[in-house]
Amino acid sequence: MKTYVLATLLIPLLLAGCNTVEGLGKDVESGGEEIQDASEHVKDKM
């Protein structure tokens, strides 16, 4: 019974954590793309 209650409480937290990590990954990817675009812009000016 304790295991069932513990699992019921932890599963939503784990799923929320996955969404957070996914969102963080998208933010990092977006930041990387911005840096890449800026470096290409500077390279074109040289």
N, CA, C and O atoms as a CHARMM CRD file, in Angstrom:
* protein
*
  184
    1    1 MET  N      0.82700  -1.20200   0.00000 PROA 1      0.00000
    2    1 MET  CA     0.00000   0.00000   0.00000 PROA 1      0.00000
    3    1 MET  C      0.86900   1.26300   0.00000 PROA 1      0.00000
    4    1 MET  O      0.58300   2.21100  -0.73100 PROA 1      0.00000
    5    2 LYS  N      1.92900   1.27700   0.81800 PROA 2      0.00000
    6    2 LYS  CA     2.81200   2.44000   0.86300 PROA 2      0.00000
    7    2 LYS  C      3.47900   2.66300  -0.49000 PROA 2      0.00000
    8    2 LYS  O      3.65600   3.80100  -0.92500 PROA 2      0.00000
    9    3 THR  N      3.84300   1.58600  -1.13900 PROA 3      0.00000
   10    3 THR  CA     4.50600   1.69700  -2.44100 PROA 3      0.00000
   11    3 THR  C      3.56900   2.32800  -3.46700 PROA 3      0.00000
   12    3 THR  O      3.98400   3.16400  -4.27000 PROA 3      0.00000
   13    4 TYR  N      2.30300   1.91900  -3.43100 PROA 4      0.00000
   14    4 TYR  CA     1.31900   2.46500  -4.36600 PROA 4      0.00000
   15    4 TYR  C      1.13000   3.96900  -4.14200 PROA 4      0.00000
   16    4 TYR  O      1.08700   4.74400  -5.09700 PROA 4      0.00000
   17    5 VAL  N      1.01900   4.36500  -2.89200 PROA 5      0.00000
   18    5 VAL  CA     0.84300   5.78300  -2.56400 PROA 5      0.00000
   19    5 VAL  C      2.08700   6.57000  -2.97500 PROA 5      0.00000
   20    5 VAL  O      1.97300   7.65300  -3.54900 PROA 5      0.00000
   21    6 LEU  N      3.25700   6.04100  -2.68700 PROA 6      0.00000
   22    6 LEU  CA     4.50400   6.71300  -3.04800 PROA 6      0.00000
   23    6 LEU  C      4.62500   6.85400  -4.55900 PROA 6      0.00000
   24    6 LEU  O      4.99800   7.91600  -5.05800 PROA 6      0.00000
   25    7 ALA  N      4.31400   5.80000  -5.28200 PROA 7      0.00000
   26    7 ALA  CA     4.37800   5.85000  -6.74400 PROA 7      0.00000
   27    7 ALA  C      3.37500   6.86000  -7.29400 PROA 7      0.00000
   28    7 ALA  O      3.68600   7.59300  -8.23200 PROA 7      0.00000
   29    8 THR  N      2.19100   6.90200  -6.72300 PROA 8      0.00000
   30    8 THR  CA     1.15900   7.84000  -7.16600 PROA 8      0.00000
   31    8 THR  C      1.60800   9.28300  -6.96600 PROA 8      0.00000
   32    8 THR  O      1.26800  10.15800  -7.76200 PROA 8      0.00000
   33    9 LEU  N      2.36000   9.52800  -5.92000 PROA 9      0.00000
   34    9 LEU  CA     2.84400  10.87600  -5.66000 PROA 9      0.00000
   35    9 LEU  C      4.06100  11.23700  -6.50000 PROA 9      0.00000
   36    9 LEU  O      4.22400  12.39900  -6.87500 PROA 9      0.00000
   37   10 LEU  N      4.91100  10.27300  -6.80200 PROA 10     0.00000
   38   10 LEU  CA     6.15400  10.55400  -7.51100 PROA 10     0.00000
   39   10 LEU  C      6.00400  10.61700  -9.02800 PROA 10     0.00000
   40   10 LEU  O      6.73600  11.35900  -9.68200 PROA 10     0.00000
   41   11 ILE  N      5.08700   9.86800  -9.59200 PROA 11     0.00000
   42   11 ILE  CA     4.95000   9.82600 -11.05000 PROA 11     0.00000
   43   11 ILE  C      4.67400  11.21400 -11.64200 PROA 11     0.00000
   44   11 ILE  O      5.32800  11.58100 -12.61800 PROA 11     0.00000
   45   12 PRO  N      3.74400  11.99600 -11.10000 PROA 12     0.00000
   46   12 PRO  CA     3.55300  13.34400 -11.67400 PROA 12     0.00000
   47   12 PRO  C      4.80200  14.21600 -11.56600 PROA 12     0.00000
   48   12 PRO  O      5.07600  15.01400 -12.46200 PROA 12     0.00000
   49   13 LEU  N      5.54900  14.07500 -10.49900 PROA 13     0.00000
   50   13 LEU  CA     6.77500  14.85300 -10.35700 PROA 13     0.00000
   51   13 LEU  C      7.80300  14.45700 -11.41100 PROA 13     0.00000
   52   13 LEU  O      8.47200  15.31800 -11.98300 PROA 13     0.00000
   53   14 LEU  N      7.92700  13.17800 -11.66500 PROA 14     0.00000
   54   14 LEU  CA     8.87000  12.71200 -12.68100 PROA 14     0.00000
   55   14 LEU  C      8.46200  13.18100 -14.06600 PROA 14     0.00000
   56   14 LEU  O      9.31100  13.57800 -14.86400 PROA 14     0.00000
   57   15 LEU  N      7.16900  13.13900 -14.35600 PROA 15     0.00000
   58   15 LEU  CA     6.70100  13.60000 -15.66400 PROA 15     0.00000
   59   15 LEU  C      6.90800  15.09900 -15.82200 PROA 15     0.00000
   60   15 LEU  O      7.27100  15.56300 -16.90300 PROA 15     0.00000
   61   16 ALA  N      6.68700  15.84500 -14.77900 PROA 16     0.00000
   62   16 ALA  CA     6.92000  17.29300 -14.83400 PROA 16     0.00000
   63   16 ALA  C      8.40600  17.57300 -15.04700 PROA 16     0.00000
   64   16 ALA  O      8.76900  18.50000 -15.77100 PROA 16     0.00000
   65   17 GLY  N      9.25900  16.77500 -14.41700 PROA 17     0.00000
   66   17 GLY  CA    10.70100  16.92500 -14.59500 PROA 17     0.00000
   67   17 GLY  C     11.11700  16.68700 -16.02900 PROA 17     0.00000
   68   17 GLY  O     12.00000  17.37700 -16.53900 PROA 17     0.00000
   69   18 CYS  N     10.49900  15.72700 -16.68800 PROA 18     0.00000
   70   18 CYS  CA    10.82000  15.45500 -18.08800 PROA 18     0.00000
   71   18 CYS  C     10.45500  16.65800 -18.95800 PROA 18     0.00000
   72   18 CYS  O     11.20700  17.03100 -19.85900 PROA 18     0.00000
   73   19 ASN  N      9.30800  17.25600 -18.68400 PROA 19     0.00000
   74   19 ASN  CA     8.90400  18.43400 -19.46500 PROA 19     0.00000
   75   19 ASN  C      9.86300  19.58500 -19.22600 PROA 19     0.00000
   76   19 ASN  O     10.17300  20.34300 -20.14600 PROA 19     0.00000
   77   20 THR  N     10.33100  19.71800 -18.00200 PROA 20     0.00000
   78   20 THR  CA    11.26400  20.79400 -17.68300 PROA 20     0.00000
   79   20 THR  C     12.58100  20.59000 -18.41800 PROA 20     0.00000
   80   20 THR  O     13.13400  21.53800 -18.97500 PROA 20     0.00000
   81   21 VAL  N     13.07900  19.38200 -18.42400 PROA 21     0.00000
   82   21 VAL  CA    14.33600  19.08000 -19.10700 PROA 21     0.00000
   83   21 VAL  C     14.17400  19.27800 -20.61300 PROA 21     0.00000
   84   21 VAL  O     15.08000  19.77800 -21.27900 PROA 21     0.00000
   85   22 GLU  N     13.03600  18.89000 -21.13600 PROA 22     0.00000
   86   22 GLU  CA    12.79100  19.08200 -22.56600 PROA 22     0.00000
   87   22 GLU  C     12.76500  20.57400 -22.90000 PROA 22     0.00000
   88   22 GLU  O     13.33500  20.99800 -23.90500 PROA 22     0.00000
   89   23 GLY  N     12.11400  21.35400 -22.07000 PROA 23     0.00000
   90   23 GLY  CA    12.06700  22.80100 -22.28800 PROA 23     0.00000
   91   23 GLY  C     13.44400  23.42900 -22.20100 PROA 23     0.00000
   92   23 GLY  O     13.78500  24.31700 -22.98200 PROA 23     0.00000
   93   24 LEU  N     14.23500  22.96100 -21.24000 PROA 24     0.00000
   94   24 LEU  CA    15.59700  23.46300 -21.10100 PROA 24     0.00000
   95   24 LEU  C     16.41100  23.12800 -22.34100 PROA 24     0.00000
   96   24 LEU  O     17.17800  23.95800 -22.83000 PROA 24     0.00000
   97   25 GLY  N     16.24600  21.92000 -22.84500 PROA 25     0.00000
   98   25 GLY  CA    16.96100  21.52200 -24.06200 PROA 25     0.00000
   99   25 GLY  C     16.60400  22.40300 -25.24700 PROA 25     0.00000
  100   25 GLY  O     17.47100  22.76000 -26.04500 PROA 25     0.00000
  101   26 LYS  N     15.33000  22.75400 -25.36400 PROA 26     0.00000
  102   26 LYS  CA    14.90400  23.63300 -26.46000 PROA 26     0.00000
  103   26 LYS  C     15.50400  25.02200 -26.29300 PROA 26     0.00000
  104   26 LYS  O     15.91500  25.64400 -27.27200 PROA 26     0.00000
  105   27 ASP  N     15.55500  25.51000 -25.05600 PROA 27     0.00000
  106   27 ASP  CA    16.14300  26.82600 -24.80400 PROA 27     0.00000
  107   27 ASP  C     17.62700  26.84600 -25.14800 PROA 27     0.00000
  108   27 ASP  O     18.11900  27.80300 -25.74600 PROA 27     0.00000
  109   28 VAL  N     18.33800  25.78900 -24.77000 PROA 28     0.00000
  110   28 VAL  CA    19.76900  25.70600 -25.06400 PROA 28     0.00000
  111   28 VAL  C     19.98700  25.62200 -26.57100 PROA 28     0.00000
  112   28 VAL  O     20.89000  26.25800 -27.11400 PROA 28     0.00000
  113   29 GLU  N     19.16000  24.83800 -27.23000 PROA 29     0.00000
  114   29 GLU  CA    19.27400  24.71000 -28.68100 PROA 29     0.00000
  115   29 GLU  C     19.03000  26.06000 -29.35900 PROA 29     0.00000
  116   29 GLU  O     19.75700  26.43900 -30.27700 PROA 29     0.00000
  117   30 SER  N     18.02200  26.76700 -28.91100 PROA 30     0.00000
  118   30 SER  CA    17.71200  28.07700 -29.47600 PROA 30     0.00000
  119   30 SER  C     18.86700  29.05200 -29.26300 PROA 30     0.00000
  120   30 SER  O     19.22700  29.80400 -30.16800 PROA 30     0.00000
  121   31 GLY  N     19.44400  29.03500 -28.06700 PROA 31     0.00000
  122   31 GLY  CA    20.59300  29.89400 -27.77800 PROA 31     0.00000
  123   31 GLY  C     21.77600  29.55600 -28.65900 PROA 31     0.00000
  124   31 GLY  O     22.47700  30.45100 -29.13000 PROA 31     0.00000
  125   32 GLY  N     22.00500  28.27600 -28.88600 PROA 32     0.00000
  126   32 GLY  CA    23.09600  27.83600 -29.75000 PROA 32     0.00000
  127   32 GLY  C     22.90200  28.28700 -31.18500 PROA 32     0.00000
  128   32 GLY  O     23.85600  28.67600 -31.85800 PROA 32     0.00000
  129   33 GLU  N     21.66400  28.23400 -31.64800 PROA 33     0.00000
  130   33 GLU  CA    21.37700  28.69000 -33.00600 PROA 33     0.00000
  131   33 GLU  C     21.61600  30.18700 -33.13900 PROA 33     0.00000
  132   33 GLU  O     22.12400  30.64700 -34.16200 PROA 33     0.00000
  133   34 GLU  N     21.25400  30.95300 -32.11000 PROA 34     0.00000
  134   34 GLU  CA    21.48600  32.40100 -32.14200 PROA 34     0.00000
  135   34 GLU  C     22.98800  32.71100 -32.19000 PROA 34     0.00000
  136   34 GLU  O     23.42100  33.60300 -32.91900 PROA 34     0.00000
  137   35 ILE  N     23.76000  31.98000 -31.42100 PROA 35     0.00000
  138   35 ILE  CA    25.22100  32.17100 -31.41600 PROA 35     0.00000
  139   35 ILE  C     25.79300  31.81500 -32.78500 PROA 35     0.00000
  140   35 ILE  O     26.65600  32.52300 -33.30500 PROA 35     0.00000
  141   36 GLN  N     25.31600  30.73200 -33.36100 PROA 36     0.00000
  142   36 GLN  CA    25.78500  30.31600 -34.68500 PROA 36     0.00000
  143   36 GLN  C     25.44300  31.37000 -35.73700 PROA 36     0.00000
  144   36 GLN  O     26.27400  31.69100 -36.58600 PROA 36     0.00000
  145   37 ASP  N     24.23600  31.90200 -35.68500 PROA 37     0.00000
  146   37 ASP  CA    23.84500  32.94200 -36.64000 PROA 37     0.00000
  147   37 ASP  C     24.70700  34.18600 -36.48300 PROA 37     0.00000
  148   37 ASP  O     25.12700  34.78300 -37.47300 PROA 37     0.00000
  149   38 ALA  N     24.97000  34.57700 -35.24100 PROA 38     0.00000
  150   38 ALA  CA    25.79100  35.76400 -34.99300 PROA 38     0.00000
  151   38 ALA  C     27.21400  35.55000 -35.49500 PROA 38     0.00000
  152   38 ALA  O     27.81000  36.45800 -36.07400 PROA 38     0.00000
  153   39 SER  N     27.76500  34.35500 -35.27800 PROA 39     0.00000
  154   39 SER  CA    29.13500  34.10200 -35.72400 PROA 39     0.00000
  155   39 SER  C     29.21600  34.08500 -37.25100 PROA 39     0.00000
  156   39 SER  O     30.21500  34.53400 -37.81400 PROA 39     0.00000
  157   40 GLU  N     28.19700  33.58100 -37.92500 PROA 40     0.00000
  158   40 GLU  CA    28.18500  33.59600 -39.38400 PROA 40     0.00000
  159   40 GLU  C     28.07000  35.03000 -39.90500 PROA 40     0.00000
  160   40 GLU  O     28.66800  35.37900 -40.92300 PROA 40     0.00000
  161   41 HSD  N     27.30500  35.84400 -39.20500 PROA 41     0.00000
  162   41 HSD  CA    27.16500  37.26100 -39.59500 PROA 41     0.00000
  163   41 HSD  C     28.51000  37.97200 -39.48300 PROA 41     0.00000
  164   41 HSD  O     28.88400  38.72800 -40.38000 PROA 41     0.00000
  165   42 VAL  N     29.23700  37.74200 -38.40100 PROA 42     0.00000
  166   42 VAL  CA    30.55500  38.35400 -38.21700 PROA 42     0.00000
  167   42 VAL  C     31.52900  37.83000 -39.26200 PROA 42     0.00000
  168   42 VAL  O     32.32200  38.59100 -39.81800 PROA 42     0.00000
  169   43 LYS  N     31.47000  36.54400 -39.52600 PROA 43     0.00000
  170   43 LYS  CA    32.37500  35.93000 -40.50800 PROA 43     0.00000
  171   43 LYS  C     32.12600  36.52300 -41.90000 PROA 43     0.00000
  172   43 LYS  O     33.07500  36.73000 -42.65600 PROA 43     0.00000
  173   44 ASP  N     30.86800  36.79700 -42.24400 PROA 44     0.00000
  174   44 ASP  CA    30.54800  37.37100 -43.55000 PROA 44     0.00000
  175   44 ASP  C     31.10200  38.79300 -43.69400 PROA 44     0.00000
  176   44 ASP  O     31.41700  39.22500 -44.80300 PROA 44     0.00000
  177   45 LYS  N     31.22200  39.51300 -42.58800 PROA 45     0.00000
  178   45 LYS  CA    31.72600  40.89000 -42.64600 PROA 45     0.00000
  179   45 LYS  C     33.23600  40.93300 -42.82300 PROA 45     0.00000
  180   45 LYS  O     33.77500  41.97500 -43.19600 PROA 45     0.00000
  181   46 MET  N     33.91900  39.85600 -42.57400 PROA 46     0.00000
  182   46 MET  CA    35.39500  39.84600 -42.65700 PROA 46     0.00000
  183   46 MET  C     35.85600  39.68500 -44.06800 PROA 46     0.00000
  184   46 MET  O     37.05900  39.65500 -44.32400 PROA 46     0.00000
